[in-house]
Amino acid sequence: MSTTNDPLVSTEWLAEHLNDPNVKVIDASFKMPGVLPLPKDDYLASHIPGAVFFDVDAVSDHSNPLPHMFPSAEQFGRDVGALGIGNDDTVVLYDSGGWVAAPRVWWMFLSFGKEVRVLNGGLKKWVAEGRKVEKGEVTPKPATFKATLDARRTRSMQQLVANLSSRAEQVIDARAGERYQGKVAEPRPGLRSGHIPGSLSLPYNNLFDAATGTMKSLDELRTAFLGAGVKLDAPIVTSCGSGVSAAVLTLALYRLGVENPALYDGSWTEWGAADGPPVATGPA
């Protein structure tokens, strides 16, 4: 265990610092394929003033057939610099308020060497409080962002397969319970149903208040993880459908002072493929 600075910032803090020249705001909203309107269209219709749009699918490894896998450090630096983000900027990420992608982008930044912040409650809380929004595209002034990947922060399928026998790391699945248990078909066609053998289940939406969009208190987060059978003083890897919502668990763990919880980037889209590794079904 180690103590960390809480990555969350409040809407009050952002409102006070929105016009600071070194504070950069990023809309990191994301939706499953086929869900309309597209996140970019939502952004164009309404976003926090000055926010640029971070496309999770665009800032990814396009040579990999899996969705939105981590890009190279060179690409991440180039894409983030194009958004007007420099290494010395104070960056605040938000999403629509459903805690889907802002934590993923936060973990990407952290993995590439930069501490950034996540807006607690996202756009949902910002709008509910009657704060100003704007429409249209924001054209940032390009900046230089130097990125270096810390490989400890992600896991590959090969590492997770090796973990089946060693059980050196706990694996926590952020998907809904019915998907974890294999009771329902996966939303992505062609995938098997079930979970990584030996993994634990903690649906990511158990970690925030759906009414306000704010993340639960540290005590409530700790209770949720312990209730799922997680040992907070042992190594942890988070997983989900495609490596996005797993980062909600990663963020919560980071807030609890868990040192370097890793993220399985390929997640169930890779593991659940027809020719993938063994699959388990039923409760944890």
C-alpha positions, 0 to 999 in steps of 0.5 A: 500500500502507498498513499497517493494524491487523490486524482479527483477534482471537484466541479467547484475547483474546476470552475475556479480554475477554468481560465487558468492558462495552464489548466487544460480540460479534456472531454473523454466521453465514450460509448459502445460501438453502434450507440448513437449519437456518437460521443464526438457529436455529444461533445459538439452539442455541449461541452465544458468551455475550452475542453478538447475532445479525446477520441479513445478509438483514435488515440490507439494502436491502429495496427492491432485488430482489438479495439482501442489498445494502448498506442506507442509512446510516440503516437500518444505524445503526438496525439496529445500534443495535437490537443494542445496538451504539454507535459507541464499543463494541469489536465482535467479529464471528464466524461458524460458522468457515467464513469466510462472513459475518463478513468481510462484516459487518466490511466493512459496519461499515468502510464505514459508518465503524467499525473492528471485529474478526473472531474468528479461527477463529470459533465452530468454534475457540471450541468446539474449545477447550472454551470456554463457549457459551450457548443462546437469545436475547440481548436487548440494551439499544438503543444509538445508532449513527451511520453514514456510508457511504464509497462508495469501499468498494463498486462497482456493476455500472455501474462494473464494466461501465466497468472492462471497457474501462478495466481500471483495477481488478483484479477477483478472483472468490472463487467456486469454480474450477468456477463461475468457469470456467462448468463447473457451474450456479450455485446460484441458478436463472436465472443464466448460468455463467462470470465477469466478463471479465478477472477473476481467480480466487481461491476464498475457501476457499484463504485459511483452514485448514478444519481449524481455521477460522483464516485463513492467515498473511500470507505464505501469503495474499500467496502465494495472491494473487500466485499468482492473478495479483493485483498487490497495489500496484494497485486491486482489487475483489472479487466472488463469488456475492452479495457475501458470501464476496468479503469474505473476500478483502477482509479478507485484502487489508486484512490485507496492507495493501492500501488500500481494496479495494472489494467488488462488492455485486451480484456474480454474482447481478447480473452473471450474470442472463440480461440481464446484461453479457458473460460469459467462461468457461474459466480466467483 
